[in-house]
Amino acid sequence: MIERSMGALEVKGCPHGRGVFSKRKFGVGEVIQTAESLAITTTPRSPPWKRWALIIGKTRDGKRLFWDEEDERSANYWSNFLDHSPEDNVRLLIDAKKRTARLIATKSIDAGEELFLNYKEYDPANWAPD
């Protein structure tokens, strides 16, 4: 069952819950999706047990900077469902100052393939399954 479809992506069920899947083929380096007005914060509203707030860096005074869980009504809601894999096929290029991100293919991706990030690339403290 497809929960949400937006352009080249769709959120649907997968063996580990829900994931983000490609609706078409993408080549290496191709921009898959963009996101604007990101929920960037030093105090995520997403509870730690949900693990939806991705640590993306630090502020000048050393506080952790998070891309927090996106609201269900947000155009960026799909980002909550990017799953982790050490064998990732996408990368987020995040500009925290502009509150934007670009999802880029790091490998060739086929239509119907699930998209995976390596959460640890953004900060070693990010949760990731073993």
Summary of the structure (lengths in Angstrom):
residues: 130
radius of gyration: 14.0
end to end distance: 27.5
largest distance: 44.5
contacts: 348
relative contact order: 0.25
helix: 6%
strand: 40%
